Amino acid sequence: MAKQARSKAAEKIIPLGKQEKLIPHIRKYFALYTMFVLPLAYFIIFKYMPMFGNILAFRRYRPGMGSWGTEWVGLQYFERFINDPSFWRAFRNTLITSLWNILVNFPLPIIFAVVLNEARSKRYKKIVQTISYMPRFISTVVVIAILGEILSPSSGILNRLLAGFGMEPIYFMNLPEWFRIIYVLTDSWQFTGWTAIIYLAAITNISSDLFEAAEIDGAGRIRKIWSVTIPSIMPTVMVMLILQIGRMLTLGFEKVLLLYTPANSMVSDILDTLVYRTGLAGGMPNYSYATAIGLFSGVIGLVLVSSANFISNKTTGESIY
């Protein structure tokens, strides 16, 4: 009687779906678990394991004397970069460039997706979509190399056009005032079509009944976009915005490094390039100091994404957690 009572109690506590044995369950979904192994290994090896290296932000590292540092120094390296003007310059440049990028390149894929969805011809829509996301597969090194040829002050096609109007050639890649414009526009060209795929998928999932009801009420195409399409994809928009805000301090390091020159360093030197120059480049790299800067960027990124998630949840009811 006692065993029967315990088994009945266990059935109440454990749902029937969870009573399936582990081995048959794994055999049944073996293909899915196999596909899950590589992404899981990637995140463990390249995302979670490096977190243990943050201990170097609090310990002095000396080459050849242990990978975890030689002595505890506390917040010494944090105090050092807080009093370093080059750090605050890099921090300011990172924020300004990120804000530029969000203001231009966050709404652009949404607009592109909505406009492309309104195209009547499916053939035309497929051609435009294919052409728009193809730049995503071009290496950043190749993109900057092509850009260097186009903007070259001596042989670039753009400067030749300017010369045809009697204007002096402009060294776009070297002037500080052009750095952020070039960065944002190259991001627009590379990622607008790719990011628009997410919004097109969200638009596709909108029930056709909503559009039919709007037509019955006399809504035109613009009104349907504003009253049906945009509100329906708002959860996707808010999730993408939260993720974008969380990446504000992690700009495309590779692109910035390729666009970096001594002449435009006052605006192109960001936190990632500062960490690179401090921790890897130069004759005397300081791994502990670079780790402290990187840890600071990660903490600020966590605060930004948590704040954006909280504000989004309170204002729109949409959040990622």
C-alpha positions in Angstrom: 0.0 0.0 0.0 2.8 2.4 0.9 4.6 1.7 -2.5 1.3 2.3 -4.4 0.8 5.6 -2.5 4.4 6.7 -3.3 4.0 5.8 -7.0 0.8 7.7 -7.2 2.3 10.7 -5.5 5.3 10.5 -8.0 2.9 10.5 -10.9 1.3 13.6 -9.6 4.6 15.4 -9.2 6.3 14.2 -12.4 4.3 14.9 -15.6 3.7 11.9 -17.8 5.8 13.4 -20.6 8.8 13.5 -18.4 8.5 9.9 -17.3 10.0 8.7 -20.6 13.4 7.0 -20.1 16.5 9.0 -21.1 18.1 6.5 -23.5 15.0 5.9 -25.7 14.4 9.6 -25.7 18.0 10.3 -26.9 17.6 7.6 -29.6 14.4 9.1 -30.8 15.9 12.6 -31.1 19.4 11.6 -31.9 19.7 13.7 -35.0 18.6 16.8 -33.2 21.0 16.2 -30.3 23.8 15.6 -32.8 23.2 18.9 -34.5 23.2 20.6 -31.1 26.7 19.3 -30.2 28.7 21.7 -32.3 26.9 24.9 -31.3 27.1 23.9 -27.7 30.8 23.1 -28.0 31.4 26.5 -29.7 29.7 28.4 -26.9 31.5 26.5 -24.1 34.9 26.7 -25.7 34.8 30.3 -27.1 32.2 32.0 -24.9 32.1 30.5 -21.4 35.6 29.2 -20.9 37.3 32.5 -21.7 35.3 34.1 -18.8 37.7 32.4 -16.4 40.5 34.6 -17.9 38.9 37.7 -16.5 40.7 36.9 -13.3 43.7 38.6 -15.0 42.0 41.9 -14.5 42.7 41.6 -10.8 46.1 39.9 -11.0 49.4 41.0 -12.4 50.4 38.9 -15.5 54.0 38.3 -16.4 54.9 36.1 -19.4 56.3 32.7 -18.5 55.1 32.9 -14.8 51.7 31.3 -14.9 48.6 31.9 -17.0 46.6 33.2 -13.9 49.0 36.0 -13.0 51.6 36.2 -10.3 50.1 38.4 -7.6 46.8 39.9 -6.6 46.6 43.6 -7.3 42.8 44.3 -6.7 41.4 47.2 -8.7 44.7 48.7 -9.7 44.2 48.3 -13.4 40.6 49.6 -13.2 41.9 52.7 -11.5 44.5 53.0 -14.1 42.2 53.1 -17.1 39.7 55.3 -15.3 42.5 57.9 -15.1 43.7 57.3 -18.6 42.5 60.0 -21.2 43.0 57.6 -24.1 40.5 55.2 -22.5 37.8 57.9 -22.2 38.5 59.0 -25.8 38.0 55.4 -27.0 34.9 55.0 -24.9 33.4 58.2 -26.3 34.3 57.2 -29.9 32.7 53.8 -29.3 29.4 55.2 -28.0 29.2 57.9 -30.7 29.8 55.5 -33.6 27.4 52.9 -32.1 24.7 55.5 -31.8 25.2 56.6 -35.4 25.0 53.0 -36.5 21.8 52.3 -34.5 20.1 55.4 -35.7 20.8 54.6 -39.4 21.1 50.9 -39.6 18.4 49.7 -37.2 15.4 51.2 -38.9 16.8 50.7 -42.4 16.2 46.8 -42.6 12.7 47.3 -41.2 11.8 49.8 -43.9 13.5 47.7 -46.5 11.6 44.5 -45.4 8.2 46.3 -45.3 8.7 47.9 -48.8 9.9 44.6 -50.3 6.9 42.8 -48.8 4.6 45.2 -50.7 6.1 44.2 -54.0 3.5 42.5 -56.2 5.9 40.5 -58.3 7.3 37.4 -56.5 10.1 37.1 -59.1 11.2 40.7 -58.5 11.0 40.2 -54.7 13.3 37.2 -54.9 15.8 38.9 -57.1 16.0 42.0 -54.9 16.2 39.9 -51.7 19.0 37.7 -53.2 21.0 40.7 -54.3 20.5 42.6 -51.1 21.8 39.9 -48.7 24.7 38.7 -50.9 27.1 41.4 -49.5 26.9 39.7 -46.1 29.1 36.9 -47.5 31.9 39.2 -48.7 34.8 39.4 -46.3 35.3 42.7 -44.4 38.9 42.8 -45.7 37.6 42.6 -49.3 35.0 45.2 -48.6 37.5 47.7 -47.3 39.9 46.9 -50.1 37.2 47.6 -52.7 36.3 50.8 -50.8 40.0 51.9 -50.8 40.1 51.6 -54.6 36.8 53.5 -55.1 37.8 56.3 -52.7 41.5 56.5 -53.6 42.5 60.2 -54.0 44.6 59.4 -57.1 42.7 56.7 -59.0 39.4 56.3 -57.3 36.3 56.7 -59.4 34.6 59.0 -56.9 37.5 61.5 -56.8 37.7 61.3 -60.6 34.0 62.4 -60.7 34.8 65.2 -58.3 37.8 66.3 -60.5 35.4 66.4 -63.4 33.4 69.1 -61.5 36.7 71.0 -60.8 37.0 69.9 -57.2 40.1 68.9 -55.4 40.5 65.2 -54.6 39.5 64.1 -51.1 41.3 61.5 -49.0 38.2 60.0 -47.6 39.9 57.1 -45.8 42.3 59.4 -44.0 40.0 62.2 -42.8 38.5 62.0 -39.3 35.2 63.6 -40.5 34.6 60.8 -43.0 35.4 57.8 -40.8 31.9 57.4 -39.1 30.1 58.0 -42.4 32.2 55.3 -44.2 31.7 52.9 -41.3 27.9 53.4 -41.2 27.4 53.2 -44.9 29.5 50.1 -45.4 27.4 48.5 -42.6 24.2 49.5 -44.4 25.5 47.9 -47.6 26.6 44.7 -46.0 23.9 44.0 -43.5 20.6 45.6 -44.5 19.5 42.8 -46.7 20.7 40.1 -44.3 18.9 41.6 -41.3 15.8 42.2 -43.3 15.3 38.5 -43.7 14.3 38.3 -40.0 11.7 41.0 -40.4 10.4 39.4 -43.7 10.0 36.1 -41.8 8.0 38.0 -39.1 5.8 39.7 -41.7 5.2 36.4 -43.4 3.8 35.0 -40.1 1.1 37.7 -39.9 -2.4 36.3 -40.3 -4.0 37.2 -43.6 -7.3 37.7 -41.7 -5.9 40.9 -40.2 -5.2 42.4 -43.6 -8.6 41.3 -45.0 -10.3 43.0 -42.0 -8.3 46.2 -42.6 -9.4 46.1 -46.3 -13.0 45.7 -45.3 -12.6 48.7 -43.0 -11.3 50.7 -46.0 -7.6 50.8 -45.1 -5.2 51.5 -47.9 -1.7 50.0 -48.3 0.0 52.7 -46.1 -2.7 52.4 -43.4 -2.3 48.5 -43.4 1.4 48.9 -43.0 1.0 51.3 -40.1 -1.9 49.6 -38.3 -1.3 45.9 -39.1 2.3 45.2 -40.2 4.3 47.3 -37.8 2.3 46.4 -34.7 2.5 42.7 -35.6 6.3 42.6 -36.0 6.9 44.8 -33.0 8.0 41.9 -30.7 10.7 41.0 -33.3 11.7 44.7 -33.6 12.0 45.1 -29.8 14.1 41.9 -29.4 16.4 43.1 -32.2 16.7 46.6 -30.6 17.6 45.1 -27.2 20.3 42.9 -28.8 21.6 45.9 -30.8 21.8 48.1 -27.6 23.7 45.2 -25.8 26.3 45.3 -28.6 26.9 49.0 -28.4 30.4 48.7 -27.0 31.4 45.9 -29.4 31.6 47.5 -32.8 33.1 45.6 -35.7 36.7 45.4 -34.6 38.0 44.1 -37.9 36.4 46.9 -39.9 37.6 49.6 -37.5 41.1 48.2 -37.5 41.2 48.2 -41.3 39.9 51.8 -41.5 42.2 53.0 -38.7 45.0 55.4 -39.6 47.1 57.7 -37.5 45.3 60.7 -39.1 41.8 59.6 -38.1 42.8 57.9 -34.8 41.0 60.6 -32.8 37.7 59.3 -33.9 38.5 55.7 -35.0 40.2 54.5 -31.8 37.5 52.5 -30.0 37.6 50.2 -27.0 38.3 47.1 -29.0 41.3 48.7 -30.8 42.5 50.0 -27.4 42.4 46.5 -26.0 44.2 45.2 -29.0 47.0 47.7 -28.9 47.3 47.4 -25.1 47.1 43.6 -24.8 48.6 42.3 -28.1 50.3 44.9 -30.2 53.5 46.8 -29.2 56.7 45.7 -27.6 55.4 45.4 -24.0 51.8 44.1 -24.1 49.9 44.4 -20.8 47.4 41.5 -20.7 46.1 42.4 -17.3 45.3 46.0 -18.2 43.7 44.9 -21.5 41.6 42.3 -19.6 40.4 45.0 -17.2 39.2 47.2 -20.1 37.5 44.2 -21.8 35.8 43.2 -18.5 34.5 46.8 -18.1 33.1 46.7 -21.6 31.3 43.4 -20.9 29.8 44.7 -17.7 28.6 47.9 -19.4 27.1 45.8 -22.2 25.3 43.6 -19.6 23.9 46.8 -17.9 22.8 48.2 -21.3 21.0 45.0 -22.5 19.3 44.5 -19.0 18.2 48.2 -18.9 16.9 48.0 -22.5 15.1 44.8 -21.7 13.5 46.3 -18.6 12.4 49.5 -20.3 11.0 47.5 -23.3 9.1 45.2 -20.9 7.6 48.1 -19.0 6.7 50.3 -22.1 5.7 47.7 -24.7 5.3 44.5 -22.8 8.0 42.8 -25.1 11.3 41.5 -23.8 13.8 38.7 -24.3 13.6 37.5 -20.7 
